[in-house]
Amino acid sequence: MLSLVAIVLPTECNNKKTQKTEKEEDKVPSNIEHHVAAYNAIIYSQSKDNVITIVLSTIHTSGWVGMGFSREGMMINSSCMDGWVTPAGHGKIKQYYVEGITPSKIIPDKGELPLTTVPPLIYLQGASATYPTPLKTQPMTQSLWYYFHVSAQFILGLAGVVLGIHVNNKLQPDIPGHQGIGILILVLGILQVLVFFVRPDKDSKYRNCWNDYHSWMGRTALFFGALNIVLGMHYAGAGQGWKLSYGFFLASTMLACIILETLLRQ
């Protein structure tokens, strides 16, 4: 039996771009004929500190055993913990980040599961291999963010619709372009709310399509919203101070979006 232990803390992600040069004994065995493609059992437990210990057991061969963790449920862009025994009999465990399907895209010592100072441990017992891997999770973080996102968007969107209808009824403006964009934004907002009810599970093969649709629909609504504010200020004859303030706010928002999108894709 082969056993492996590592501590992983996702909240301290290691996003270094440099790729370390591996020693020969540190490389995952590359003989396809000996790769382990199945495991016998997974056992896990969770402590009060949200440290989950996962034990992966499989028949030991001269290849390697790995387990991947992915936000999108796909092998690409996943963080993998791989363990194997070197020809000298030394147990090894490494984290790899899978950027693609070619060897150059499998990056060692990188991923979203940073290791703590607890040293890896591998041992053999008979013909089986067991890999216990403790992970620290934050189970409530994504749920809280999700409900905050839904609540904030709904409240702000509803407030914008009510305010727009009130101003339109009070002023009775004849600005087809401004009003047309406002109606388009309203339609996009309704579609965003409706798509919430057909949100696939994280494990669904359609989840990535849903994410792309939802993200780009939101970006489109934000673009037209920013454009409509500019048109509204123009037709209202806003002063220079209003224009400068909005320009600064818009530039800051765009910069934040660029930074966050870049971090999301790392």
DAQUI-V482185 format. One record per residue. N is the residue number from 1. PHI is phi as a letter, one per 20 degrees, with the letter a starting at -180 (999 if undefined). PSI is psi in radians with two decimals (* if undefined). Layout:
BEGIN
n=N phi=PHI psi=PSI
n=N phi=PHI psi=PSI
END
This chain:
BEGIN
n=1 phi=999 psi=2.36
n=2 phi=d psi=2.22
n=3 phi=c psi=2.52
n=4 phi=b psi=2.41
n=5 phi=c psi=2.37
n=6 phi=b psi=2.58
n=7 phi=d psi=2.33
n=8 phi=c psi=2.30
n=9 phi=c psi=1.73
n=10 phi=f psi=-0.36
n=11 phi=f psi=-0.06
n=12 phi=c psi=0.96
n=13 phi=g psi=2.43
n=14 phi=d psi=1.87
n=15 phi=d psi=0.52
n=16 phi=f psi=2.43
n=17 phi=e psi=-0.38
n=18 phi=f psi=2.51
n=19 phi=d psi=2.15
n=20 phi=f psi=2.57
n=21 phi=e psi=2.17
n=22 phi=e psi=2.50
n=23 phi=f psi=2.77
n=24 phi=g psi=-0.70
n=25 phi=f psi=-0.25
n=26 phi=e psi=-0.09
n=27 phi=e psi=2.46
n=28 phi=f psi=2.35
n=29 phi=g psi=2.27
n=30 phi=d psi=0.11
n=31 phi=f psi=1.91
n=32 phi=g psi=-0.57
n=33 phi=f psi=-0.37
n=34 phi=d psi=0.09
n=35 phi=f psi=2.41
n=36 phi=e psi=2.13
n=37 phi=d psi=-0.07
n=38 phi=b psi=2.80
n=39 phi=c psi=2.78
n=40 phi=e psi=-0.71
n=41 phi=b psi=2.65
n=42 phi=c psi=2.22
n=43 phi=c psi=2.44
n=44 phi=b psi=2.71
n=45 phi=b psi=2.76
n=46 phi=c psi=2.32
n=47 phi=e psi=3.07
n=48 phi=f psi=-0.34
n=49 phi=e psi=0.27
n=50 phi=m psi=0.53
n=51 phi=e psi=2.00
n=52 phi=e psi=2.18
n=53 phi=e psi=2.04
n=54 phi=d psi=2.21
n=55 phi=d psi=2.00
n=56 phi=d psi=2.12
n=57 phi=d psi=2.36
n=58 phi=b psi=2.90
n=59 phi=f psi=2.25
n=60 phi=e psi=2.32
n=61 phi=c psi=-2.96
n=62 phi=e psi=0.14
n=63 phi=e psi=-2.52
n=64 phi=c psi=2.85
n=65 phi=c psi=2.32
n=66 phi=c psi=2.79
n=67 phi=c psi=2.23
n=68 phi=d psi=2.61
n=69 phi=c psi=2.17
n=70 phi=c psi=2.43
n=71 phi=f psi=-0.52
n=72 phi=d psi=-0.01
n=73 phi=m psi=0.33
n=74 phi=c psi=2.75
n=75 phi=f psi=-0.69
n=76 phi=f psi=2.42
n=77 phi=m psi=0.52
n=78 phi=d psi=2.75
n=79 phi=d psi=2.19
n=80 phi=d psi=2.43
n=81 phi=d psi=2.01
n=82 phi=d psi=2.41
n=83 phi=c psi=2.54
n=84 phi=b psi=2.98
n=85 phi=d psi=2.23
n=86 phi=f psi=2.85
n=87 phi=g psi=-0.45
n=88 phi=e psi=-0.03
n=89 phi=n psi=0.20
n=90 phi=e psi=2.33
n=91 phi=f psi=2.40
n=92 phi=c psi=2.53
n=93 phi=b psi=2.34
n=94 phi=c psi=2.71
n=95 phi=e psi=2.42
n=96 phi=c psi=2.50
n=97 phi=d psi=2.16
n=98 phi=e psi=1.75
n=99 phi=e psi=-0.30
n=100 phi=a psi=-2.96
n=101 phi=d psi=-0.07
n=102 phi=e psi=2.69
n=103 phi=g psi=-0.60
n=104 phi=f psi=-0.31
n=105 phi=e psi=-0.04
n=106 phi=e psi=1.76
n=107 phi=e psi=2.10
n=108 phi=f psi=2.69
n=109 phi=l psi=0.60
n=110 phi=b psi=2.59
n=111 phi=q psi=-3.08
n=112 phi=e psi=0.26
n=113 phi=c psi=1.24
n=114 phi=f psi=2.42
n=115 phi=e psi=2.58
n=116 phi=e psi=-2.96
n=117 phi=f psi=-0.08
n=118 phi=f psi=2.13
n=119 phi=f psi=2.58
n=120 phi=f psi=2.67
n=121 phi=c psi=2.25
n=122 phi=c psi=2.35
n=123 phi=b psi=2.72
n=124 phi=d psi=2.50
n=125 phi=b psi=1.83
n=126 phi=m psi=-2.47
n=127 phi=d psi=0.21
n=128 phi=d psi=2.75
n=129 phi=c psi=2.28
n=130 phi=c psi=2.33
n=131 phi=c psi=1.63
n=132 phi=e psi=2.21
n=133 phi=c psi=1.86
n=134 phi=f psi=2.35
n=135 phi=c psi=2.53
n=136 phi=d psi=2.20
n=137 phi=d psi=2.90
n=138 phi=c psi=1.41
n=139 phi=f psi=-0.44
n=140 phi=e psi=-0.27
n=141 phi=f psi=-0.92
n=142 phi=f psi=-0.65
n=143 phi=f psi=-0.78
n=144 phi=f psi=-0.77
n=145 phi=f psi=-0.70
n=146 phi=f psi=-0.84
n=147 phi=f psi=-0.59
n=148 phi=f psi=-0.76
n=149 phi=f psi=-0.84
n=150 phi=f psi=-0.81
n=151 phi=f psi=-0.82
n=152 phi=f psi=-0.77
n=153 phi=f psi=-0.70
n=154 phi=f psi=-0.80
n=155 phi=f psi=-0.85
n=156 phi=f psi=-0.70
n=157 phi=f psi=-0.77
n=158 phi=f psi=-0.70
n=159 phi=f psi=-0.70
n=160 phi=f psi=-0.71
n=161 phi=f psi=-0.81
n=162 phi=f psi=-0.76
n=163 phi=f psi=-0.73
n=164 phi=f psi=-0.74
n=165 phi=f psi=-0.71
n=166 phi=f psi=-0.82
n=167 phi=f psi=-0.71
n=168 phi=f psi=-0.74
n=169 phi=f psi=-0.55
n=170 phi=f psi=-0.76
n=171 phi=e psi=-0.42
n=172 phi=l psi=0.96
n=173 phi=f psi=2.71
n=174 phi=d psi=1.28
n=175 phi=c psi=1.44
n=176 phi=g psi=-0.73
n=177 phi=f psi=-0.84
n=178 phi=f psi=-0.76
n=179 phi=f psi=-0.66
n=180 phi=f psi=-0.74
n=181 phi=f psi=-0.65
n=182 phi=f psi=-0.73
n=183 phi=f psi=-0.70
n=184 phi=f psi=-0.75
n=185 phi=f psi=-0.67
n=186 phi=f psi=-0.75
n=187 phi=f psi=-0.77
n=188 phi=f psi=-0.69
n=189 phi=f psi=-0.70
n=190 phi=f psi=-0.73
n=191 phi=f psi=-0.65
n=192 phi=f psi=-0.65
n=193 phi=f psi=-0.74
n=194 phi=f psi=-0.65
n=195 phi=f psi=-0.33
n=196 phi=f psi=-0.57
n=197 phi=e psi=-0.19
n=198 phi=d psi=0.48
n=199 phi=f psi=2.05
n=200 phi=f psi=2.81
n=201 phi=f psi=2.81
n=202 phi=f psi=-0.50
n=203 phi=e psi=-0.08
n=204 phi=f psi=2.51
n=205 phi=f psi=-0.23
n=206 phi=e psi=-0.03
n=207 phi=f psi=-0.71
n=208 phi=f psi=-0.69
n=209 phi=f psi=-0.73
n=210 phi=f psi=-0.75
n=211 phi=f psi=-0.78
n=212 phi=f psi=-0.79
n=213 phi=f psi=-0.85
n=214 phi=f psi=-0.74
n=215 phi=f psi=-0.84
n=216 phi=f psi=-0.55
n=217 phi=f psi=-0.72
n=218 phi=f psi=-0.74
n=219 phi=f psi=-0.69
n=220 phi=f psi=-0.75
n=221 phi=f psi=-0.72
n=222 phi=f psi=-0.70
n=223 phi=f psi=-0.87
n=224 phi=f psi=-0.52
n=225 phi=f psi=-0.79
n=226 phi=f psi=-0.72
n=227 phi=f psi=-0.71
n=228 phi=f psi=-0.56
n=229 phi=f psi=-0.72
n=230 phi=f psi=-0.79
n=231 phi=f psi=-0.72
n=232 phi=f psi=-0.74
n=233 phi=f psi=-0.64
n=234 phi=f psi=-0.85
n=235 phi=f psi=-0.46
n=236 phi=e psi=-0.13
n=237 phi=m psi=0.72
n=238 phi=f psi=2.58
n=239 phi=f psi=3.07
n=240 phi=f psi=-0.60
n=241 phi=f psi=-0.71
n=242 phi=f psi=-0.75
n=243 phi=f psi=-0.75
n=244 phi=f psi=-0.73
n=245 phi=f psi=-0.77
n=246 phi=f psi=-0.66
n=247 phi=f psi=-0.74
n=248 phi=f psi=-0.76
n=249 phi=f psi=-0.75
n=250 phi=f psi=-0.73
n=251 phi=f psi=-0.72
n=252 phi=f psi=-0.71
n=253 phi=f psi=-0.75
n=254 phi=f psi=-0.71
n=255 phi=f psi=-0.75
n=256 phi=f psi=-0.70
n=257 phi=f psi=-0.74
n=258 phi=f psi=-0.77
n=259 phi=f psi=-0.80
n=260 phi=f psi=-0.68
n=261 phi=f psi=-0.66
n=262 phi=f psi=-0.78
n=263 phi=f psi=-0.62
n=264 phi=f psi=-0.57
n=265 phi=e psi=-0.03
n=266 phi=f psi=*
END
